[in-house]
């Protein structure tokens, strides 16, 4: 099975080099926003915002887990011998 470098190109372009905790934080914000929206009543904009936050958090978490697995992005080893 290949590393799948090209299939995450668009996700990486959208979210950069996130860490796992960033994706989890965005998903927690989405869940909290959804709870507030449900408790507040019928506001379709609240559901839309919660969905967008969940989508962004899922994309960040996907890229971060893939980076962690293959040692890329934020989880890449430091460059050796790069004195500048």
ZAPA-309541 format. One line per 3 residues: number of its first residue (from 0); their letters; for each residue x, y, z of C-alpha. Coordinates in pm, whole numbers, plus 50000, padded with zeros to 5 digits. Example, Ala and Ser with C-alpha at 12.3 -4.5 7.8 and 13.67 -1.06 7.14 Angstrom:
2
0	AS	51230/49550/50780 | 51367/49894/50714
END
This chain:
84
0	XXX	50000/50000/50000 | 50144/50338/49902 | 50181/50643/50116
3	XXX	49905/50828/49936 | 50094/51153/49900 | 49883/51300/49621
6	XXX	49540/51225/49767 | 49598/51453/50066 | 49743/51737/49858
9	XXX	49421/51938/49859 | 49359/51877/50228 | 49715/51987/50308
12	XXX	49666/52296/50095 | 49350/52379/50292 | 49472/52308/50647
15	XXX	49852/52328/50632 | 50053/52112/50874 | 49823/52068/51175
18	XXX	49881/51862/51485 | 49632/51606/51612 | 49533/51834/51901
21	XXX	49428/52104/51653 | 49183/51873/51478 | 49045/51749/51809
24	XXX	49000/52107/51932 | 48804/52205/51618 | 48582/51899/51657
27	XXX	48520/51987/52023 | 48422/52341/51923 | 48184/52199/51662
30	XXX	48025/51967/51919 | 47985/52250/52172 | 47836/52478/51905
33	XXX	47594/52203/51804 | 47481/52159/52165 | 47424/52533/52202
36	XXX	47236/52546/51870 | 47010/52257/51969 | 46942/52412/52310
39	XXX	46870/52754/52158 | 46607/52638/51914 | 46573/52622/51540
42	XXX	46851/52829/51391 | 46970/52689/51058 | 47283/52907/51063
45	XXX	47397/52740/51385 | 47379/52398/51223 | 47568/52528/50921
48	XXX	47848/52673/51136 | 47871/52353/51343 | 47892/52151/51022
51	XXX	48167/52372/50881 | 48368/52347/51202 | 48322/51969/51205
54	XXX	48431/51947/50842 | 48741/52159/50909 | 48826/51958/51221
57	XXX	48788/51631/51033 | 49015/51753/50754 | 49278/51871/51004
60	XXX	49262/51545/51197 | 49291/51341/50877 | 49604/51526/50764
63	XXX	49757/51519/51113 | 49706/51145/51159 | 49848/51078/50812
66	XXX	50149/51300/50892 | 50200/51123/51224 | 50186/50784/51055
69	XXX	50437/50868/50781 | 50657/51116/50968 | 50574/51419/50755
72	XXX	50454/51775/50814 | 50454/51879/51178 | 50574/51532/51277
75	XXX	50876/51523/51044 | 51211/51467/51210 | 51427/51779/51239
78	XXX	51666/51850/50955 | 52020/51739/51041 | 52312/51958/50943
81	XXX	52102/52260/50850 | 52322/52536/50997 | 52201/52796/50751
END
